[in-house]
């Protein structure tokens, strides 16, 4: 029985360590998302806002390989791919400076979302700018 207890304790320590690393990554992503929002506003000053939504908002939802969900309002539709590239570059650079791997980015335009998603995101998203 002692071997099982030791194994269980070892697994608990590893799980706690992994959770700490995941939370550290989430915190770095929050900072990187703020930098990306700044870069978006510098490139498109006419933006009405940049928000973060999804699993990165809460430690209980975020996983090691979660993506980063960003919503922009006022971005011209023809600029969406350029904006996505800008966000990816800023976030990847920020993570690389911390010795971490990049992350998938989901960039949504407010204007493209159905009204029920707009209402939900207004309640749940946090403004980055």
N, C-alpha and C positions, 0 to 999 in steps of 0.2 A: 504494500500500500504506500510506503514511503516514496518509492520510485514514481508512482502515479502523482503524488502530491508535488514532488519536485518538478516533474514535467509540467504539471498544471501551473505552478508558480512561474516557471520559465516562459510558458506561453502567455501568461498574463503580463509579464514584464515586456516581452516582445510586442504585444498588442499595444500596451501603453506607450512604448517608444515609437511605434509606427503612428499612433494617433497624434503624438506630439509633432512628428515630422510632417504629417498631413496638415495640421493646424498651422505650423510654421509656413508651409507652402501657401495656404489660403491667405494668411496675413500678407505675405509678399505679393500675392495676386491682387489684393485690395489696393496696395500701394501702387502697383504697376497699372491697375485700371485707372487710378487717378491721374497718373502720368499720361496714359493714353487719351483720357478725356481732355486733358490740357492740350495735347498735340492735335486732337481733332478740332478743338476751338481755334487753335492757331491757324490751322489750314482752312477751316470754314467758319469764320467769325459769325456768320449768320445763323449758326445752330441755336436752337431754342433750349436744348438740353441734352445731356448724356446721362444715362442711368445704367446701373448694374442690377441684374436680376438673376434668379436661378440659384443653384446649389452653393455658389460662392458666398452667399449672404449669411449662411448659417453653418456653424461647425458640424452640427448633427447631420446635415445633408451632403456636405462636401466630401468627396473621395479623392484619392491620389490621382486618378485619371479623369476627374470631372473637367468639363469645359468651362469657359468664361463667357457668360451671356451679357452682351452690351446692347442697349437700345439707344438710338439717336433720333432726335426730332429736328426737322428742318434741313436734313441732309438731302441734296438733290439726288434723285434716283440714279442718275448716270454716274454718281460719285461713290456708290456703295462699295464696289470692288476696291477702289483706291483707298477708301476709308478702312476697309477690312485689312488691307495690306499694311496700312499705317499702324493700326492697333496691334496687329501681329508683330510687327517690327519692334514697337516700343515694349510690349509685354515680353517678347522673347529676349530682348536685350537686357531688360531688368532682371528676368529670371536667370539668364546666363551669368550676369554679374554676381549673382548669389550662388552660382554653381548648380543651378537647377535646370532641368529640361523644360522645353517649351510646352505650350498648352494649346489645345484647339480653341478657336474663338468663334462665337456665334454673334454676328452683328445684325441686328434687326432695325429696320426703319419704322418709326412710330406710324407714319402715314400708310404703311403697307399692312398694318395689323387690323384684324376685325375689331369692332367696338368692344366685344366682351373681353378680348385680350388687353385692349387699351385700359379698360376699367380695372382689370385684375392687376396689371403692371403698375398703374397709378397707386394702388394700395400697397403693393409688395416691393416694388423696386426702390432702390436708394439713389438719390441724385448724386452724380459725381461732379457736376458743375451747376 
